[in-house]
Amino acid sequence: MVVKSATKKKLMDMQVPEEYAHLLADDRKWDDVKILTAQEIAAICKTDSDTGTKLHTIIISATGSRSDASDGGGGTTVVRRRAAPRRRRTKIVQELEDYDAEKKVVLNYDDIVEDPIHIALMKAEAKFDEILLSPRVIADLTNSVKARGRKKLTPKQASNIIEQSREAYNRARIDPFEAAGITTAQSIGEPGTQMTMRTFHYAGVATVNVTQGLPRVIEIVDARKVPDTPTMTIRLTEDKKHNVDECRKLAAGIEITLTKNIADIETDVAQRKLTLSLKAGMLRQKKMTGNEVRDKLQRALRLHVLADKEKKPKVLTIIPGVQREEDLADLDENPPSYTELLQLEDKVKDLRLKGIPNIERANVQKEETKGDEEPEYYLSTIGSNLSRVSDLEAIDRSRTYTNNIIEIYDYLGIEAARQSIINELKATLEGARLEVDVRHLLMVADVMTSEGAVRAIGRHGVSGNKHSILARAAFEVTVNHLLKAGIIGERDRLTGVAENVIVGQPISLGTGSVELYYIPEDA
């Protein structure tokens, strides 16, 4: 069961009991729920027709629909169809979770907080008037000491470590007017020449390949909207993350299912119809039934779908233009054209019956644990859709991650996108066994996100928007930049690095940032 939390919340706000709201929100958006009849609601909620009618009345009153509610007793329901407007998916605003400081510390530093080494180092740092070392640095020092086999530190040993660390910290500070950008470019560019063009098999699963190495670095700095191999790591909530069955159900629910995946489609040109032979094994794997497939086809195509059986259909038939069962009588006079049949075939083959768009595959993964801890299960996917996955009730949104930086920016904002750029660059470089100081990656992320949007480094982003004409011309399309600047009378103040190098004068960084004058004393 893949429950959409936004739909469930909307139903509960309308005073629909939680158990019914939970069932109605299973793999259904609000647009799907509000068009259900009283009989369908009763069947979904596994209740009597009176309760189904009451729930239907609540939903209809909330939507302001003028269609008559079905009484469930054999009466005639008049449905007046209007031209359906183009659906626009409303943006769902999720409620913010309460900030738990203790939980945040535990997530970041695991068991380090209570470690005696960590406590001794924190006390030693607290003795100084100016706090230089951040909690992250103290945590790294703790891990380094533990890696050397030490289990505790005396106050004197902790003080020595902190004093030496503060000295190293001060030496590592950048000097005023230092050419930090050039240093960063060299520090990333030089190891980048050693990176191989390869893909990485994710967690030992041959079906999930993640682009790594130089191609991945290029994707990140180019700020591509869709990476070559978008993937997600989907974590479940505390009560479900140890249950492998729940994880498999979620995988079946979010993995995209097309009609061609669960049925053999045959086109009968003579009779002008499509025949779908349902695959029983695939239906079981996807947790679907024949009636569910029939219902979703009818809604998506707005056509009447014939079934060989009412309860457990195995063969479905679709005829172009037949919207109701009564239209079958007019087939002899107005048969569908061959073109309509081919168009319907193309539409049916790639019709999404279940799952979240762009999630092509979802694999259940088992995380290794220490000692007797219960193993945690999570999903790794081929394809990414962070906003839609985050709508699901069983998802732990705080630990679900995607490698698509633009998706993170669209859904979580620029600060989250900045952090994801750092994470992805660091993981890519470490995967190639290259050591690059994280401060260089911080500078790249800052430059890419400094204007409130994720910008590429190239001529369509950072380099193409420089104030200096010569700096833009030195990067790409030299003639175009110079010609445009000449036409509009643009001036170059020669304040940067590239433009001063081009004209052959000292740059205003380092020793070039000051001007020295010799003033002789009067004799």
N, C-alpha and C positions, 0 to 999 in steps of 0.2 A: 504494500500500500504506500503510495507516494502522495502524501497530503500536502496541499498547497496552503501554507500558513496564512497568506493574505486572504484567501477565499474563506477559510475557516473562521478567521477573526471577523470578517464582514458578516457572516451568518450569525455568529454569536452576538455581535452588536445588535442584530435584528431580533434578539431574544429566541433564536433557534437553540434548543438544547444541545449541549456539547457533543453527546454521542451521535446525534443526527448530523450536526455540522461536520464532524470528523469524517463520516461516511460520504457526505455530499461533496466534500472538498478533495476526495481521492482522485488525483490526476485530472481535476476539472478547474478551469478558470471561472471567474464569476460570470462571464458571458455564456459559458456552457451551463451553469446552474440555473440561471434565470429563465431559460427556455424549456426546462423540464416540465412535463405534465405531472398531475397529481398521482397517476398510476406509476409513472417512472420513479417519482420520489419515494412512494411507498415500497416499491421493489428494491430500490437502492438502500433504503433505511431498514428494510426487513420488518416492516410494521403494517398495520391495517390501513384500509383505504381512508377511514375518517382522519387518522393522524396525518396521512399523506396529503389529504385535502387541506387540513389546517396549515401544514408547512408550506404548501403551494400558495395558500392565501397570503401568508406572511411575506413570502418572496415576491409575489405579484404586487402586493401593496407597496413594498419598498422600491420596486422598479417603476411603479406608476404605469404598468401595462394596462391597456383597455380590453385585452382579450378575455373572454369568458373562462372562469375556472371550471375545470372538468369536475363533475359531481361523482364520477366513478361508478355510476349506476346504470350505464347503458344509454344515457341521454346523448343528444347530438351536440357536438362542439363545433361552433362556427369559427374558423380561423381565416382572418383577412390578412393576406400577405402584402406587405409593402416592399418597395424596393429597398434591399438591405444596404445601408450606408457602408462605406469602406471602414473596416474596423481599424481603430488605432489603439495600440496597446498602451494603457495608462501606466504611468510610472508609479511603482509601488514604493512608498516610503516606509522603511522598516523602523521599528522602535529601537532607540538606542539602549544598549545593555548597560546596567549599572556597573560603574567602575569599581573593581575590587582590587585594592592595592596589594594585599597579601597574595592573592591568586596571581597577579601580574608578576610579582617578584619570583614566585615559585616557578612560573612558566619560563621566565628568563634564565634563572640561575639554578633551577632544580634543587638539589640537596645542599648546595654550597652555602646557603644562608645560615644554616645551623652548624656548619663545619667549624671546629675550633680554630683552624688556620685562618679562615675568613674572619672570624670574630677578632682574633689577635691583630690582623692587618688593619681592620676597621678602627680598632682602638688606637693603633699607632698613628694612623692618618688623622684621627680626630684631635691629636695633641697639637697640631700645627694651626696657626691662626688662619692661614689661607688654605682652603681645601682645593687641591689640584687634581687629585686622582678621582675619577668617576667610579661609581659602583661597578661598571663594566670592566674597568681596568683592574680593580681590586679582585673581581671574580677571575679574570685571566691570570693574575698573580697567584691566586689560590690554586688554580688548576696546575700551574707550572710547578709550584712547590709540591703538590701531591704527586705529580708525575715523577718527581725525584725520590719518591719513597718516604717522604716525611709525613707524619700523622699529626704533629703539633709543633708549635713554635713558642720559644720563650719570648717575653716582652722585648728583650734586647735584640734577639734575632729579627723579630717583626719590625722593630724600629730601623735596623740596618737595611732591611729590604725596602721599606718605605722611603728612607732617605736616598738610597741609590736610585730608586724608581723616580723620585721627584727630580733628581739631577738629570736623569735620562730624558724625562718629560720636558724639562726646560731646554735641554740641548736640541730636542726634536722640534721645538717651536720654530716657525718660519720667521725669517728676518723681514723687516719692512722693505718693500719694493723688490722682494725676491720674485724671480720669474717662475711663479708656481705653475702657470699653465703649460709652459714649455717643459718643465720637469715632469709634469703629469703626462703629457703627450709622449715624451721619451720613455717614461716608465711603463706605459701600456703598449706603446708601439713596438718597442724592441722585443719584448717577450712574445708579442703577437706574431712576429715572423717565424717563431718556432712552433706555432700551433698547427695542428693537422686538420685537414678537411675530412671530418668523419662524423658519424652519428653514434649515439650511445644507446645501448639496449637498456631500457628502463626497468630496474629492479628484477632483471633476469627474465622479463617477459618479452618474447621475440616480437609480439604483435604491437608493442608500444615503443616506437623509436623517437628519440628526442634529439633535435639538432644541437650539436655542441661544437666546440672549437671556434675557429675563425668565422664561419658562417653565422654562428649565434651572436658573436660580438658585433658583427656588422648589422644584424637584425636589430640589436638593442640600440646602437648609436644612430641608426637610421630611423628609429621610432616607427617601425612598420606597424600598420594597423592590425595585420593578422600575421603572426609568425608562421614559418613553414610547417612546424609541428606543434600546434597549440595543445597543451595538456593541462589537466587539473588534478589536484590532490584533494579529495573530498573526505572530510572527517565527520563522523557521526556524533550525536550527543552522548553524554556520560552514560545514560541508561541503555544505549544501544550499541556502543562502540565495541563491546566484547561479544556481540551476538553475530555469528557469521551468517545466519539465516536472514536477519534483518538487513545485513549488508548486501546479500544477494538479491533480496527483494528490491532494495533501492537501486541496485545496478540494472535490474530488469525494467524498472520504472523510468529511469532517466535515459537509458540507451535508446537512441532513435530507432524506431521500427517503421519501415516502409511497407507498403502493400506487397511489393515484390519479395520481401523477406519472409512473409508468412503464407504466401499463396502462389500457386502456379497459374499464370494468366494466359488464357487462350483467346484469340480473336477469331470469331466466326464471321467471316465476310459475307457469306450468303445470307445468314439470318440477321446480320447487323447487330451483334451483341457480344459482350465480354463475359467469359466464364472464369470464375476464380475458384480453383480447387484448393481449399485450405489445408495447410500442413499441420497435422495434429501435434507432432513433436515440437515444432517451432512455436505453436500456440502455448504449449505447456511451458516452454522455456521463457517465453515473454510474458507469462502470467495473464493470458488473454483467452477469451471465449469466442466462439463463432458469432453469437448474438452481439457481442461487444464490437466485433469487426464490422458487422452489418450496420449497427447503429451509427458508428463513426463514419462509415462510407456514405450513409444517407445524409448525415449532417453536412459533411464536407462537400459532397457533389450536388446536394439538393435534388437527388434522383431517387426513385423507388428501386430498392434492391430486392430481387426475388431470391428466396432460399428454398433448398430442397426439403428442409425440415424446419419446424417452428422452434423446437427446443434446442437441439444441438446441430445446427446447420453445418454441412461439410462442403457444399457447393453453392456459390452465390452467383447470380446472373444480373448484369447491369445492361440496360438498353438506353442508348442516347435519347434524350428528350422525354423519357417516361418519368414524370415527377410523382404521379399517383397511380394506384392500381387501376383506376378507371381509364387511364390513358392507353392501356394495353388494347382496348377495343378499337382504337383509332389507328393502330399500327398499319393495317392493310391499306388504308387510304393515305396516310402520311408517314411512310417509312423513313427512318433516319438515313442521312446521306453517308457515303463512304468517308468523307472528310470529317464529319462529326464523330464517326467511330474511331478514326485514328487519333483525333484530338483527345477523345475520352481515354483511349488506351495510354497515351503519353501522360495524361494527368493522373490516372489511377496508379501507374507503376511507381511514381515518385511521390505519392501521397503519404504524408506522415500521419500514422495512426496513433502512435504513442511515443513518449519520450520528449526530451528537450532538444530544441534545434541546435545543431552543430556538435552535439555529443554523439559521435559515431560509435564509440565503443567504451564500455566501462568494465574494468577488471577488478576483482576483489583481491586485495593485498593483505598480507599478515605482517605486522610489525614485530620484530624480534624484541623480547623482553628479558630482563635480568631476573635470575632466580626463579621463584615460584609465582611471579606476577602473571595475572591473566593476560593473554595476548590481545592486542587491539587490532581490529580489522578496519580497513579504510578502502577507498576506491581511487584508482588511477585511471584517467580517461584519455581517449584520443578525441581531441576537440575540446572547446572551452565555451562556456556561457555562464559567467559568474553571476550576473543579475538574476537569471532564471533559476539557477541552482540554489541561490540564497533564499528564494521564496519557499523552499520546501521545509516542512516542519522538523524532519529528522536530522537536519544538517546543523553542525556546529559552525556557525558563520565565522567565529573568531579564529578558527584553525583551518578553514578551507582556503586553498590557494590556487592561483593560476599563473602560468608563465606568460600570459598575454598582458603586457604592461598597459596598453591602451584601454583594455577592459577594466583593469584596476582603476585607472584614472577616471573613466566614465562613471564607475559605480561608487568608488570610495574617495576620490578626490586626488589633488595634486601631491599631498604629502605622502599618501600611500604609494602613489606612482613613483615618487622619488626613492622611497625605500625599496621598492621592487626592482628598480634599475640597479641599485647597489647590490641587492641580493643576487640578481641574475648574473651580473658581471663577475661577482666574487665566486659564485658557484661554477661558472664557465671556466674561469682562469684556474681555479683549484682542480677542476676536472681534468685540465691539461697539465697539471702538476707545475704550475707557474706561480711564483710568489710576487704579488704586487701589493704595495702598501695600501690599506683600505682608504687612506686619505686621498689618494689619487682618484679612486672610484667615487668618493664623496664629491670631489670637485666636478667630475664629469656629470654626475647626477644633478648637482646644483646648477650647472650651466644649462642643462637640458630642461630644467623645470623652473628656472628663475622668473619667468614671465607668466606663471600661472597655467601653463599648458605644456604638454610634452612635445618638445621640439627636436628635430633631427639635428645632428652636428653639421651636415652637409649644406649645400648651397640653397636648399629649400628651407633651411632652418637657421641655425646659429651663424654659420659662416656667410650665408647669403644676406643676413640682416645687419652686418657690421656697419658702423658709421663710416669707416675708411673706404674710399674708392679703391685705392691700391690693394688693400687687404682683400677685398671682394674679387678684384681682378686677378690676384695671385692664386686664387683657389680654383676657379673654373670660369669658362666663357669670358675670357679676358676682354675681347673686343666689345662685346655687348655692354659690359659694365662701364668701360671707358667712354663709349659712344653716348650712352644714356646720361652719364655724369656731365659730359661736355654740352649736351643739348639743354639741360636744365640749369647749367651753371653751378654745379655742386662743388664744394671746396673740401679739401682734405687737410686736416690740422696736423697730421703726422704725429699722433699721440701714442700709437700702438707699436707693436714689435715688427710685424711684417712690412709695413709701409716704410719704416726707418731703415730696415735692412735693404729694401729695394733702392732707396735713394742714396744709400751709402753713408749714413750718419749714425752716431751712437743712439741706442735705444734708451728710453727713459726708465730703465729698471736697473737694479743693482748699483754698480758704481756710476752708471749713467744717470741716476736719479738726482744727483747733486751737481752743482756747477762750482768749480774752484777758481778763485781769482787771486792773483798775486798783486799785492799793493806794496810797492817798495817804500821804505821809510825815507823821509827827507833827510838829506845829508846835513 
